[in-house]
Amino acid sequence: MLTTKIEGAYQGMTIGSLTSVSLDPPLVLVAIDRSSRLYGQLQRLDFFAIHLLSSEQAWLSERFAGRVPGLADKFGGLEVEEGPGGVPIIKDCNAHLVCRLYKIYDAGDHVLVLGEVVYSAVKGDFRPLIYLDRRYWTVAYDDKG
């Protein structure tokens, strides 16, 4: 999930992918559909946050994907604090990255947004939320071996 603050207003969307690109500098990549509301505002983007959701947070993914009927404010009722660059950080999320916009590339019906990670936080162990084949999943792992 991606959140940002543009011209004083919080913006957010569910993203379909997150890719690590580089360690020096630390860069990540997200793909944003040209039909999304955020697409038209990307040139005004300075910082953004990527929230890594746990298996218990499919409701947040649905909310920021715009699939909650009658919900006018995606941030309404959520505990939010501002991180570096003023980006909204949703306190219920177990992990997040704050990125400074690095570069935007055209890629067909999407744009690829590279962000330089300037801050990250993890609040503990969690099973990640995965969206695959139009359903939510998670993974289990064994750290004994």
Kinemage of the C-alpha trace (Angstrom):
@kinemage 1
@onewidth
@group {chain A} dominant
@subgroup {mainchain}
@vectorlist {calphas} color= white
{ca met a 1} P 0.000 0.000 0.000
{ca leu a 2} L 1.310 3.463 -0.891
{ca thr a 3} L 0.523 6.691 0.958
{ca thr a 4} L 1.688 10.230 0.356
{ca lys a 5} L 0.835 13.860 1.009
{ca ile a 6} L 0.344 16.151 -1.987
{ca glu a 7} L -0.496 19.820 -1.535
{ca gly a 8} L -1.504 19.197 2.080
{ca ala a 9} L -3.879 16.305 1.338
{ca tyr a 10} L -3.302 12.655 2.199
{ca gln a 11} L -3.470 10.276 -0.762
{ca gly a 12} L -3.279 6.492 -0.750
{ca met a 13} L -3.679 3.435 -2.918
{ca thr a 14} L -3.149 -0.298 -2.884
{ca ile a 15} L -0.209 -1.297 -5.060
{ca gly a 16} L 0.176 -4.577 -6.895
{ca ser a 17} L 3.917 -4.956 -6.622
{ca leu a 18} L 7.000 -3.827 -4.789
{ca thr a 19} L 10.492 -4.641 -6.001
{ca ser a 20} L 13.885 -4.042 -4.469
{ca val a 21} L 16.106 -2.475 -7.136
{ca ser a 22} L 19.389 -1.337 -5.560
{ca leu a 23} L 21.265 -1.393 -2.267
{ca asp a 24} L 23.484 1.616 -2.997
{ca pro a 25} L 21.511 3.814 -3.051
{ca pro a 26} L 18.635 1.828 -1.507
{ca leu a 27} L 15.944 1.901 -4.211
{ca val a 28} L 12.544 0.249 -4.516
{ca leu a 29} L 10.126 0.218 -7.447
{ca val a 30} L 6.329 0.294 -7.616
{ca ala a 31} L 4.161 0.179 -10.733
{ca ile a 32} L 1.224 2.587 -10.906
{ca asp a 33} L -1.571 2.239 -13.447
{ca arg a 34} L -2.103 5.310 -15.615
{ca ser a 35} L -5.843 5.108 -14.863
{ca ser a 36} L -5.326 5.540 -11.100
{ca arg a 37} L -6.223 8.840 -9.435
{ca leu a 38} L -2.688 9.217 -8.143
{ca tyr a 39} L -1.155 8.982 -11.610
{ca gly a 40} L -2.004 12.603 -12.507
{ca gln a 41} L -0.303 13.844 -9.351
{ca leu a 42} L 2.970 11.907 -9.557
{ca gln a 43} L 4.982 14.887 -10.784
{ca arg a 44} L 4.110 16.689 -7.518
{ca leu a 45} L 5.275 13.768 -5.410
{ca asp a 46} L 8.274 14.371 -3.147
{ca phe a 47} L 8.034 11.529 -0.624
{ca phe a 48} L 5.854 8.441 -0.300
{ca ala a 49} L 5.470 5.573 2.145
{ca ile a 50} L 5.094 1.901 1.340
{ca his a 51} L 3.176 -0.035 3.992
{ca leu a 52} L 3.852 -3.761 4.217
{ca leu a 53} L 0.619 -5.378 5.359
{ca ser a 54} L 0.232 -8.455 7.534
{ca ser a 55} L -2.029 -11.407 6.738
{ca glu a 56} L -4.607 -9.860 9.096
{ca gln a 57} L -4.843 -6.604 7.133
{ca ala a 58} L -6.662 -7.510 3.931
{ca trp a 59} L -9.281 -4.971 5.045
{ca leu a 60} L -6.688 -2.176 4.646
{ca ser a 61} L -5.781 -3.376 1.163
{ca glu a 62} L -9.465 -3.387 0.173
{ca arg a 63} L -10.004 0.044 1.714
{ca phe a 64} L -7.122 1.664 -0.183
{ca ala a 65} L -8.054 -0.170 -3.389
{ca gly a 66} L -11.385 1.696 -3.260
{ca arg a 67} L -13.448 -1.456 -2.754
{ca val a 68} L -15.300 -0.348 0.383
{ca pro a 69} L -18.733 0.972 -0.649
{ca gly a 70} L -19.634 4.388 0.736
{ca leu a 71} L -16.159 5.137 2.108
{ca ala a 72} L -15.362 8.753 1.245
{ca asp a 73} L -12.108 9.124 3.201
{ca lys a 74} L -9.627 6.236 3.034
{ca phe a 75} L -7.809 7.643 6.075
{ca gly a 76} L -10.949 8.294 8.143
{ca gly a 77} L -10.857 6.601 11.551
{ca leu a 78} L -7.280 5.350 11.153
{ca glu a 79} L -4.465 6.339 13.484
{ca val a 80} L -2.003 8.211 11.286
{ca glu a 81} L 1.286 9.894 12.107
{ca glu a 82} L 3.448 11.883 9.727
{ca gly a 83} L 6.825 10.491 8.792
{ca pro a 84} L 9.751 12.070 6.933
{ca gly a 85} L 8.586 14.459 4.225
{ca gly a 86} L 5.166 14.671 5.908
{ca val a 87} L 3.966 11.341 4.497
{ca pro a 88} L 1.121 9.647 6.357
{ca ile a 89} L 2.159 6.506 8.223
{ca ile a 90} L -0.696 4.243 9.276
{ca lys a 91} L 0.106 3.151 12.810
{ca asp a 92} L -1.633 -0.252 12.504
{ca cys a 93} L 0.878 -1.431 9.882
{ca asn a 94} L 3.691 -3.669 11.075
{ca ala a 95} L 6.292 -2.338 8.645
{ca his a 96} L 6.806 0.612 6.337
{ca leu a 97} L 9.370 2.283 4.107
{ca val a 98} L 9.522 6.026 3.529
{ca cys a 99} L 10.953 6.933 0.137
{ca arg a 100} L 12.050 10.088 -1.642
{ca leu a 101} L 10.977 10.140 -5.280
{ca tyr a 102} L 13.994 9.122 -7.347
{ca lys a 103} L 12.704 8.712 -10.909
{ca ile a 104} L 9.582 7.889 -12.936
{ca tyr a 105} L 9.666 5.776 -16.110
{ca asp a 106} L 6.959 5.178 -18.719
{ca ala a 107} L 6.003 1.515 -19.036
{ca gly a 108} L 2.982 0.925 -21.270
{ca asp a 109} L -0.269 1.387 -19.352
{ca his a 110} L 1.718 1.886 -16.123
{ca val a 111} L 4.527 4.074 -14.869
{ca leu a 112} L 7.398 2.708 -12.809
{ca val a 113} L 8.119 4.821 -9.765
{ca leu a 114} L 11.536 4.459 -8.171
{ca gly a 115} L 11.914 5.607 -4.591
{ca glu a 116} L 15.054 6.011 -2.518
{ca val a 117} L 14.427 4.554 0.929
{ca val a 118} L 15.219 7.197 3.553
{ca tyr a 119} L 13.588 5.510 6.561
{ca ser a 120} L 12.166 2.119 7.475
{ca ala a 121} L 10.529 0.549 10.504
{ca val a 122} L 9.404 -2.943 11.477
{ca lys a 123} L 7.308 -3.482 14.599
{ca gly a 124} L 7.877 -7.217 14.973
{ca asp a 125} L 7.396 -10.530 13.248
{ca phe a 126} L 4.374 -10.852 11.042
{ca arg a 127} L 3.037 -13.037 8.261
{ca pro a 128} L 2.898 -10.921 5.089
{ca leu a 129} L -0.264 -10.311 3.096
{ca ile a 130} L -0.016 -11.556 -0.484
{ca tyr a 131} L -2.561 -10.956 -3.254
{ca leu a 132} L -2.531 -13.656 -5.920
{ca asp a 133} L -5.160 -14.904 -8.357
{ca arg a 134} L -7.723 -12.400 -7.013
{ca arg a 135} L -7.425 -13.761 -3.451
{ca tyr a 136} L -5.431 -12.934 -0.336
{ca trp a 137} L -2.797 -15.380 0.906
{ca thr a 138} L 0.114 -15.472 3.292
{ca val a 139} L 3.215 -17.578 3.681
{ca ala a 140} L 4.439 -19.629 6.587
{ca tyr a 141} L 8.091 -20.272 7.216
{ca asp a 142} L 10.133 -22.335 9.582
{ca asp a 143} L 13.134 -20.538 11.027
{ca lys a 144} L 14.519 -23.646 12.732
{ca gly a 145} L 16.623 -24.885 9.869
